[in-house]
Amino acid sequence: MSVDPNASDQADDFGPVPRHEGKVYLVGGGIASLAAAAFLIRDGDVRGSDITIFDEGAAVGGSLDATGFPDKGYVLRGGRMLESKYVCTFDLFASIPTLAAEKTVTQEIFDWNATIETSSKARLFADGHRQVAPEFGLAERHILTIERLAIEPEAMLGRSTIGDQFDTSFFATNFWLMWCTTFAFQPWHSAVEFKRYLVRFAHMVDGFNRLNGIMRTRYNQYDSMVRPLQKWLGDHGVRFQLTSCVTDIHLHERDGETTARSIDVKHDGAVSTVSLAEDDYVFVTLGSMTEGSDAGSMDQAPRLHDKRKGGAWMLWERIARDRPAFGRPSVFSDHVDQSKWISFTTTLHDPAFLDLVRDATGNMPGEGGLITFPKSAWLASIVIPYQPHFIGQPEDVAVFWGYGLTVDVPGDYVKKPMSACSGREIMTEILGHLGILTEADKILGSATCIPSMMPFITSQFLPRAAGDRPQVVPSGSTNLAFMGQFCELPDDVVFTVEYSIRSAQTAVYELLGLRKKAPPVYKGTFDPRILYRAFIALHDGKSAAVPAALHPA
């Protein structure tokens, strides 16, 4: 299965839709709400002027953020990888022109990745040496466990963790090092989510050690995806009400039905109430991966906040109280030590760093993807994107991004936990793992490294069971739907742009009663050729007893 980048609508179409005459309110300004607004206009025939998006921040985009200046330093808290089977994402952006209006965003992404194709020559880097296509190093018992997880029902796995499923030797393999740093898994994360990833990305196991098949946007995802989508929505009259935090949604329950009657919005310290008419709708992005984030500086470490720093988690807790159908937010919000890590963005004013990394890794900027330092106590990784990475970035300025998964243990070159390190100290640690010593002072003297502490960045991976995440449209809900990383969608995987956009598309179609469905999740596990290639890859290409059912036709 592939996505036609020229297609404008991959969803089933059953004819024209009557125009909706009510108002629509979207809580949260991340990619889920932006996508929902676009689907409301494109497929629901809702007037853009009847749509309002509330966000507590000063800009839309949510976790797909990017900001800053060349002199003070750029900041992006992360970047989500794309791949060709993100059918909802490419369906949406096939309708959205780029900022230059030369083509659609979908077409730009496909064209760009045909030009700059990801193929890492240094997926792992240690002791000054790159490992090209590292072997997975899995024992047969590890592979059997992976195969079991791929077919085991989720209900049987329950709240078990990845660590519950594998012995400790699995977590010393190159497969785990590459898997956990590509997707940000930890041993204490959900076995169900790990299983979903195994199945969802089975078609990428062959080539995983070179990151083959990973797709990138031309610039960072805020500039390449959020800004064009925001412009399109603005051109259609959508109203963006920023620095406005929704603090409560008042619900009326009767005869098994739940109806939102009003919304409380806090802006500039004052709370106002938006009353809802009978034909109005509310779409809420539940929780937040980047709520409570804090940025440090070159000389200051970021601070660690909890769920009270912001409104997303508090709103979910308020509306879910005594309503089991609305999920259990505490499952995801009350375990910061198991969901936090630090990313950092470095702005460079000297070409020395990129030149040295190019020579050490064998990849030009934009070609290699993630570079992980397997001997790093912080389990640190960096990404060198194609330059410029920001629209308007000067030619003599470069930007790269990185993160560490283990932030509470001392570093190897800076004997402090990553969580206590300034940008200068984090850069010193990275330079040490790259073996860049003689040029270190010069690079540090012209670099600006800004670390970001994100307390909930992998909260969606925490162990969960049925009911912890609510349905997109809870049973009995008449005008309220949920979106984002913390609602339940069968088969697809969280921590992806695709999940947010799929949730938005599903919410719009279901709540408005449209005769449409989101495109189905791609399932490569039904293709014996993909299973065969994955089987061989898991065995590092060595001879193994291949089940007859997996032999390609």
CORSUL-V440935 format. One record per residue. N is the residue number from 1. RES is the residue in one letter. SS is DSSP state (h for helix, s for strand, l for the rest). PSI is psi in degrees with one decimal (none if undefined). OMEGA is omega as a letter, one per 20 degrees, with the letter a starting at -180 (999 if undefined). Layout:
<<N,RES,SS,PSI,OMEGA> <N,RES,SS,PSI,OMEGA>>
//
This chain:
<<1,M,l,139.8,r> <2,S,l,165.2,a> <3,V,l,131.9,r> <4,D,l,110.7,a> <5,P,l,-12.9,r> <6,N,l,-7.2,a> <7,A,l,143.7,r> <8,S,l,-15.0,a> <9,D,l,110.0,r> <10,Q,l,-8.3,a> <11,A,l,158.7,r> <12,D,l,140.9,a> <13,D,l,123.6,a> <14,F,l,28.8,r> <15,G,l,-179.6,a> <16,P,l,152.1,a> <17,V,l,132.4,r> <18,P,l,140.9,a> <19,R,l,132.7,r> <20,H,s,130.5,a> <21,E,l,-4.8,a> <22,G,l,-178.6,r> <23,K,l,153.1,r> <24,V,s,132.3,a> <25,Y,s,128.3,a> <26,L,s,123.8,a> <27,V,s,115.6,a> <28,G,l,137.1,a> <29,G,l,24.4,r> <30,G,s,-172.4,a> <31,I,h,-28.9,r> <32,A,h,-47.9,a> <33,S,h,-41.4,r> <34,L,h,-42.4,r> <35,A,h,-43.2,r> <36,A,h,-42.1,r> <37,A,h,-40.9,r> <38,A,h,-41.8,r> <39,F,h,-36.3,r> <40,L,h,-42.2,a> <41,I,h,-49.3,a> <42,R,h,-44.5,a> <43,D,l,-21.8,a> <44,G,l,-3.1,r> <45,D,l,37.3,r> <46,V,s,136.9,r> <47,R,l,135.6,r> <48,G,h,-33.7,a> <49,S,h,-12.4,r> <50,D,h,5.8,a> <51,I,s,129.9,r> <52,T,s,131.8,r> <53,I,s,121.0,r> <54,F,s,136.6,r> <55,D,l,138.9,a> <56,E,l,-16.7,a> <57,G,l,-179.5,a> <58,A,l,-1.9,r> <59,A,l,152.6,r> <60,V,l,172.4,r> <61,G,s,-24.4,r> <62,G,l,-124.7,a> <63,S,l,-15.3,r> <64,L,l,70.0,a> <65,D,l,159.1,r> <66,A,l,130.3,a> <67,T,s,-178.4,r> <68,G,s,-177.7,a> <69,F,s,152.9,a> <70,P,l,-32.7,a> <71,D,l,-35.8,a> <72,K,l,-15.2,r> <73,G,s,138.6,r> <74,Y,s,156.3,r> <75,V,s,128.3,r> <76,L,l,129.5,a> <77,R,l,-15.1,r> <78,G,l,177.9,r> <79,G,l,130.4,r> <80,R,l,133.7,r> <81,M,l,146.5,r> <82,L,s,162.3,r> <83,E,l,165.2,a> <84,S,l,-16.4,a> <85,K,l,14.8,r> <86,Y,l,75.9,a> <87,V,h,-36.1,r> <88,C,h,-40.2,r> <89,T,h,-47.5,a> <90,F,h,-25.5,r> <91,D,h,-49.7,r> <92,L,h,-53.3,a> <93,F,h,-5.7,r> <94,A,l,-12.4,r> <95,S,l,-4.3,a> <96,I,l,120.0,r> <97,P,s,152.9,r> <98,T,l,169.7,r> <99,L,l,-35.1,r> <100,A,l,-7.2,r> <101,A,l,29.5,r> <102,E,l,-25.1,a> <103,K,l,178.7,r> <104,T,s,160.9,r> <105,V,h,-40.8,r> <106,T,h,-46.7,a> <107,Q,h,-39.3,r> <108,E,h,-42.3,a> <109,I,h,-45.4,r> <110,F,h,-41.6,r> <111,D,h,-42.1,a> <112,W,h,-42.1,a> <113,N,h,-17.1,r> <114,A,h,-23.8,a> <115,T,h,-47.3,r> <116,I,l,92.9,a> <117,E,l,129.5,a> <118,T,l,125.4,r> <119,S,l,96.0,a> <120,S,l,136.3,r> <121,K,l,4.7,a> <122,A,l,55.2,a> <123,R,l,-36.6,r> <124,L,s,140.7,a> <125,F,s,120.3,a> <126,A,s,143.9,r> <127,D,l,35.9,r> <128,G,l,6.3,a> <129,H,s,140.0,r> <130,R,s,148.7,r> <131,Q,s,113.1,r> <132,V,l,122.6,a> <133,A,l,63.7,a> <134,P,l,142.6,r> <135,E,l,148.8,r> <136,F,l,-36.8,r> <137,G,l,28.9,a> <138,L,l,138.0,r> <139,A,l,162.7,a> <140,E,h,-34.6,r> <141,R,h,-32.6,r> <142,H,h,-43.2,a> <143,I,h,-39.3,r> <144,L,h,-37.0,r> <145,T,h,-42.1,r> <146,I,h,-44.8,a> <147,E,h,-38.0,r> <148,R,h,-45.3,a> <149,L,h,-34.6,a> <150,A,h,-26.8,a> <151,I,h,-8.5,a> <152,E,l,132.9,r> <153,P,l,144.3,a> <154,E,h,-34.6,a> <155,A,h,-30.5,r> <156,M,h,-26.3,r> <157,L,h,-31.7,r> <158,G,l,-132.1,a> <159,R,l,15.7,a> <160,S,l,157.1,a> <161,T,s,169.6,r> <162,I,h,-39.4,r> <163,G,h,-25.1,r> <164,D,h,-22.3,a> <165,Q,h,-25.0,a> <166,F,l,152.7,r> <167,D,l,168.7,a> <168,T,h,-25.4,a> <169,S,h,-26.9,r> <170,F,h,-35.5,a> <171,F,h,1.8,r> <172,A,h,0.9,a> <173,T,l,156.2,r> <174,N,h,-32.2,r> <175,F,h,-49.7,a> <176,W,h,-41.5,r> <177,L,h,-43.7,a> <178,M,h,-37.6,a> <179,W,h,-48.4,a> <180,C,h,-32.3,a> <181,T,h,-24.5,r> <182,T,h,-42.8,a> <183,F,h,-7.8,r> <184,A,l,34.8,r> <185,F,l,152.1,r> <186,Q,l,156.7,a> <187,P,l,-26.5,a> <188,W,l,5.4,r> <189,H,s,172.6,a> <190,S,s,128.3,r> <191,A,h,-32.0,r> <192,V,h,-45.1,a> <193,E,h,-37.7,r> <194,F,h,-43.5,r> <195,K,h,-45.3,a> <196,R,h,-40.0,r> <197,Y,h,-42.1,r> <198,L,h,-44.3,a> <199,V,h,-44.8,a> <200,R,h,-36.1,a> <201,F,l,28.1,r> <202,A,h,-33.8,a> <203,H,h,-6.7,a> <204,M,h,0.2,r> <205,V,l,-42.6,r> <206,D,l,110.9,a> <207,G,l,0.4,a> <208,F,h,-33.9,a> <209,N,h,-1.6,r> <210,R,h,7.6,r> <211,L,l,28.4,r> <212,N,l,138.1,r> <213,G,l,-13.6,r> <214,I,l,133.9,a> <215,M,s,148.2,r> <216,R,l,161.5,r> <217,T,l,163.2,a> <218,R,l,-45.5,r> <219,Y,l,-170.6,r> <220,N,l,161.5,a> <221,Q,h,-21.8,r> <222,Y,h,-48.4,a> <223,D,h,-36.4,a> <224,S,h,-25.4,a> <225,M,h,-50.8,a> <226,V,h,-48.2,a> <227,R,h,-45.0,r> <228,P,h,-39.6,a> <229,L,h,-41.6,r> <230,Q,h,-42.2,r> <231,K,h,-44.3,a> <232,W,h,-43.9,r> <233,L,h,-43.0,r> <234,G,h,-39.8,r> <235,D,h,-25.1,r> <236,H,l,5.8,r> <237,G,l,6.4,a> <238,V,l,139.3,a> <239,R,s,127.9,r> <240,F,s,114.9,r> <241,Q,s,94.7,a> <242,L,l,172.2,a> <243,T,l,38.4,a> <244,S,s,111.9,a> <245,C,s,121.3,r> <246,V,s,116.6,a> <247,T,s,-20.7,r> <248,D,s,151.8,r> <249,I,s,117.8,a> <250,H,s,125.6,a> <251,L,s,143.1,r> <252,H,s,128.7,a> <253,E,s,127.3,r> <254,R,s,134.5,r> <255,D,l,40.3,r> <256,G,l,4.3,r> <257,E,s,144.0,r> <258,T,s,126.0,a> <259,T,s,129.4,r> <260,A,s,128.7,a> <261,R,s,-28.9,r> <262,S,s,163.7,a> <263,I,s,132.2,r> <264,D,s,128.3,a> <265,V,s,127.2,r> <266,K,s,123.8,a> <267,H,s,126.6,a> <268,D,l,36.8,r> <269,G,l,-9.9,a> <270,A,s,143.1,r> <271,V,s,128.3,r> <272,S,s,158.9,a> <273,T,s,129.7,r> <274,V,s,114.2,r> <275,S,s,143.2,a> <276,L,l,130.8,r> <277,A,l,173.9,a> <278,E,l,-34.0,a> <279,D,l,21.8,r> <280,D,l,155.9,r> <281,Y,s,153.6,r> <282,V,s,129.1,r> <283,F,s,124.4,a> <284,V,s,126.1,r> <285,T,s,113.6,a> <286,L,l,140.8,r> <287,G,l,-169.0,r> <288,S,l,130.9,r> <289,M,l,-29.6,a> <290,T,l,13.1,r> <291,E,l,140.2,r> <292,G,l,11.8,r> <293,S,l,149.7,r> <294,D,s,134.3,r> <295,A,s,133.0,r> <296,G,l,-152.4,r> <297,S,s,-176.2,r> <298,M,l,-28.0,a> <299,D,l,11.3,a> <300,Q,s,135.5,r> <301,A,l,150.5,r> <302,P,l,159.5,r> <303,R,l,157.4,r> <304,L,l,121.3,r> <305,H,l,172.4,r> <306,D,l,-168.3,a> <307,K,l,-12.9,r> <308,R,l,-10.3,r> <309,K,l,82.5,a> <310,G,l,176.2,a> <311,G,l,-10.1,a> <312,A,h,-51.1,a> <313,W,h,-37.6,a> <314,M,h,-37.1,r> <315,L,h,-45.0,a> <316,W,h,-44.0,r> <317,E,h,-39.9,a> <318,R,h,-46.7,a> <319,I,h,-19.1,a> <320,A,h,-11.3,a> <321,R,l,123.3,a> <322,D,l,19.5,r> <323,R,l,85.9,a> <324,P,h,-29.6,a> <325,A,h,-14.4,a> <326,F,h,8.5,r> <327,G,l,-178.6,a> <328,R,l,88.7,a> <329,P,l,-30.0,a> <330,S,h,-25.6,r> <331,V,h,-32.8,a> <332,F,h,-24.1,a> <333,S,h,-12.0,a> <334,D,l,20.3,a> <335,H,l,56.7,a> <336,V,h,-37.4,a> <337,D,h,-17.8,r> <338,Q,h,-0.5,a> <339,S,l,-2.0,a> <340,K,l,150.4,q> <341,W,s,176.6,a> <342,I,s,133.3,r> <343,S,s,166.7,r> <344,F,s,145.2,r> <345,T,s,127.1,a> <346,T,s,127.6,r> <347,T,s,126.8,a> <348,L,s,136.0,r> <349,H,l,14.0,r> <350,D,l,135.6,a> <351,P,l,-5.4,a> <352,A,h,-44.7,a> <353,F,h,-51.4,a> <354,L,h,-36.3,r> <355,D,h,-42.8,a> <356,L,h,-41.6,r> <357,V,h,-40.3,r> <358,R,h,-46.9,a> <359,D,h,-35.0,a> <360,A,h,-34.6,a> <361,T,h,-20.5,a> <362,G,l,5.8,r> <363,N,l,136.9,r> <364,M,l,157.0,r> <365,P,l,130.4,a> <366,G,l,-15.6,a> <367,E,l,-33.6,a> <368,G,l,-25.4,a> <369,G,l,-144.7,a> <370,L,s,132.4,r> <371,I,s,117.3,a> <372,T,s,141.1,r> <373,F,l,96.4,a> <374,P,l,-20.7,r> <375,K,l,4.4,a> <376,S,l,128.4,r> <377,A,l,-26.4,r> <378,W,l,-4.6,a> <379,L,l,58.6,a> <380,A,s,149.3,r> <381,S,s,155.7,r> <382,I,s,158.0,r> <383,V,s,127.9,r> <384,I,l,98.7,a> <385,P,l,168.2,r> <386,Y,l,143.5,a> <387,Q,l,141.7,i> <388,P,l,150.4,a> <389,H,l,-15.3,r> <390,F,l,141.1,r> <391,I,l,128.8,a> <392,G,l,0.5,r> <393,Q,l,128.0,a> <394,P,l,153.7,a> <395,E,l,-30.4,a> <396,D,l,14.6,r> <397,V,l,138.2,r> <398,A,s,157.6,a> <399,V,s,138.2,r> <400,F,s,166.4,a> <401,W,s,152.7,r> <402,G,s,175.6,r> <403,Y,s,163.9,r> <404,G,s,137.2,a> <405,L,l,-26.8,a> <406,T,l,97.8,a> <407,V,l,-0.4,a> <408,D,l,17.7,r> <409,V,l,152.5,a> <410,P,s,148.5,r> <411,G,l,177.8,a> <412,D,l,-27.4,a> <413,Y,l,-28.1,r> <414,V,l,112.7,a> <415,K,l,54.1,r> <416,K,l,151.5,r> <417,P,s,147.7,r> <418,M,h,-34.6,a> <419,S,h,-18.0,a> <420,A,h,8.8,a> <421,C,l,144.0,r> <422,S,l,173.2,r> <423,G,h,-38.0,r> <424,R,h,-42.5,a> <425,E,h,-37.3,r> <426,I,h,-43.9,r> <427,M,h,-37.1,r> <428,T,h,-41.1,r> <429,E,h,-44.0,a> <430,I,h,-42.9,r> <431,L,h,-37.4,r> <432,G,h,-44.8,a> <433,H,h,-26.3,r> <434,L,h,-8.4,a> <435,G,l,21.0,r> <436,I,l,101.3,a> <437,L,l,-51.7,a> <438,T,l,-30.8,a> <439,E,l,2.3,a> <440,A,h,-46.8,a> <441,D,h,-39.6,r> <442,K,h,-43.6,a> <443,I,h,-45.7,a> <444,L,h,-31.7,a> <445,G,h,-19.7,a> <446,S,l,13.8,a> <447,A,s,151.8,r> <448,T,s,110.6,a> <449,C,s,121.2,a> <450,I,s,109.9,r> <451,P,s,151.5,r> <452,S,s,121.0,r> <453,M,s,127.2,a> <454,M,s,101.0,a> <455,P,l,-26.7,a> <456,F,l,19.6,a> <457,I,l,-29.8,r> <458,T,l,29.6,r> <459,S,h,-28.4,a> <460,Q,h,-12.2,r> <461,F,h,-7.0,a> <462,L,s,150.4,a> <463,P,l,135.7,a> <464,R,l,166.8,r> <465,A,l,173.2,r> <466,A,l,132.9,r> <467,G,l,-18.8,r> <468,D,l,-33.5,r> <469,R,l,129.0,a> <470,P,s,162.2,r> <471,Q,s,156.8,r> <472,V,l,-46.7,r> <473,V,l,101.8,a> <474,P,l,151.4,r> <475,S,l,127.9,r> <476,G,l,-7.1,a> <477,S,s,130.8,a> <478,T,l,-28.6,a> <479,N,l,16.5,a> <480,L,s,131.3,r> <481,A,s,157.0,r> <482,F,s,150.9,a> <483,M,s,173.3,r> <484,G,l,-162.1,a> <485,Q,l,-9.9,a> <486,F,l,20.2,r> <487,C,s,167.6,a> <488,E,s,122.2,r> <489,L,l,125.5,r> <490,P,l,141.9,r> <491,D,l,-39.1,a> <492,D,l,169.3,a> <493,V,l,140.1,r> <494,V,l,176.2,a> <495,F,l,30.7,r> <496,T,l,150.5,r> <497,V,h,-37.3,a> <498,E,h,-40.5,a> <499,Y,h,-43.8,r> <500,S,h,-44.0,a> <501,I,h,-38.6,r> <502,R,h,-40.9,r> <503,S,h,-38.3,r> <504,A,h,-43.9,a> <505,Q,h,-42.8,r> <506,T,h,-43.5,a> <507,A,h,-45.2,a> <508,V,h,-47.9,a> <509,Y,h,-40.3,a> <510,E,h,-47.3,a> <511,L,h,-36.1,r> <512,L,l,-5.1,r> <513,G,l,33.0,a> <514,L,l,150.8,r> <515,R,l,57.8,a> <516,K,l,158.8,r> <517,K,l,147.8,r> <518,A,l,148.4,r> <519,P,l,141.6,a> <520,P,l,152.2,r> <521,V,l,134.0,r> <522,Y,l,132.3,a> <523,K,l,86.9,a> <524,G,h,-17.2,a> <525,T,h,-9.9,r> <526,F,h,-1.2,a> <527,D,l,111.8,a> <528,P,h,-25.7,r> <529,R,h,-39.3,r> <530,I,h,-43.4,r> <531,L,h,-39.6,r> <532,Y,h,-47.1,a> <533,R,h,-38.2,r> <534,A,h,-41.3,r> <535,F,h,-46.3,a> <536,I,h,-41.7,a> <537,A,h,-41.7,r> <538,L,h,-27.5,r> <539,H,l,12.9,r> <540,D,l,31.3,r> <541,G,l,2.9,a> <542,K,l,159.8,a> <543,S,l,134.3,r> <544,A,l,158.9,r> <545,A,l,103.5,a> <546,V,l,123.1,r> <547,P,l,139.4,a> <548,A,h,-33.8,a> <549,A,h,-18.2,a> <550,L,h,-10.1,r> <551,H,l,127.5,a> <552,P,l,147.6,a> <553,A,l,none,999>>
//
